[in-house]
C-alpha cells in the first residue's frame, strides 16, 4: 500500500507518537486516510452545538497536544453513503468497510501494546450496535 497523503501525514503528526505508529502500520494493510488529529476549541464548540460531538472543549481526546485520538476515512469514500437518508444496502456496505478498517487499526494497536478503543465499539465488547453513540471513524488512546 502507498503511504498516507501529505495532508493525512500533517494531521497524523498532531497525534501521540504511539497512534502515529499504529496508523502507519495499519495503513500498510488497508487503504484509509487521516481525517483529523487535533481539534481546536472553535471546531469542538461548533461540533457540539450541531450535535456531531457529545463532548465540549477540552473533554475530547482530540483536544490535547499531542492529540490522543484521530479520525480516519476509508478510500474511496462518500460521506453521503452513511447518512440516515442513504440507501440501506449502500449504508450497510460502507459501515462494514469502516468496521473492517477499525478492526485492523485496533488489531495493530493490540499487537504493538498500544491500548485504544474505537468509536464503533466504545465498550470494547465486540458488538458494534449496542453503544448509545457510534463514531465509526474514531480511534483514541484508552
N, C-alpha and C positions, 0 to 999 in steps of 0.2 A: 504494500500500500504506500501511496505517496505521503509526504509529510503534511502537517497542517498548513493552511494558508497563512500568509503573513498576518492577516487580521486575527485569525484564531491564535496564532503564536503570541501576539501582543496581549490579547485577553487572557490567555493562559499564564503569561508571565506575571499577571497580577495575583495569581493564586499561590498558595502554600507550595513549597518545593515537592512535598510528597504527592500532592494532587497533580502537579505537573508531570511527575514521573509516571503515575498511574495512567493519565490521559495519553501520554506519548506511546506507552507500550500498548494500551488498548487500541490506539489508532492504527497500529500495525496489523490488527486483526479484523477491523471493520471500519467503514467509512462514516465519519462524523466530523463536525467542526465544533469549535467552542463558540457559543453564542454570547456568553458573558462570564466574567470573573467578578471583579469588584463592581459594586453599585453604589453611587453616591447618595447623599441624603435626599436630594431633589427627586431622583429616579424612584427611590424607595417610597417616598411620601405619595407620589403620583400613582404608583402601582397599588399601594394600599387603598387610596381613595377610590380607585377604579375597580377594586375587588380582585385584582390579579395577584395580590400578595396578602397573606394573613398577618404579616409582621410589619411593624413600624421600625423606623430608624432608631437605634442601631442594632436591633434584635436579630437581624438576619446574618447568617454566616457569610453572605456576600459583602457585608459592610465593613469587615476588617481589612487591614493591610498588613500582611498579605491576606487575600480572601480565603476563607475556609470552605468555599463552595464554587462550583462552576455549573453553568447550564450548557447543554450540548444539543445539537440538532443533527439527525441523520442526513446523509447525502444520497440521492437528491431528496428534497422535502418541500412540501407545500403546506404551510400552516393552516390553510383553509380546510385541508383534508381531515383535520382532527377537531374541527369546530362542531358545536352541537347541531348545526344545520347540515353537516356533511352527510353524504350517502353512508348509511350504517356499515356497509361492507367495506367501503374505502376507509372509513374511520377505523374500523377494526384492524385492517391490514396495516395502516400506519402506526397504530398503537402497538401492534405486535412487533414492528421494526424497532420502535422506541424501547420496548421491554427487552428485546434481544440485545440491543446495544447496552442498555443499563446492566444487563446480566454480565456482559463481557467486562464492562468497567468495574463492576463490583467484584467479579472473579479475579480480575487483575489486581485490584486493591488487596483482596484477601491473600493472594499469592505473595504480594510484597509486604504483608503485615501492616497495611495502612487501613485503619478502621474507617469505613464510610457507610453512609446509608443513602438510599436512592429515593427520590421523590415519588416513585411509583410504588414504593413499599416502605413507608416510614417506620412501621413497627417491625420490619425485618422478619415477617413470618412466612414469606414466600407467596402470599396472596396479594395480588395487585388490585383487588376490588373491595377491600374492607377498611380502607383508610378514609377519613372524612374529607381530606383534601389531597387530591392527586396532582403531582407536579412531575410528570413523566420525564421531563427534560433535565431534572436537577440531580446533582451529586454533591454531597457535603461530607466533611470530616465528622466522625462520630466520637 
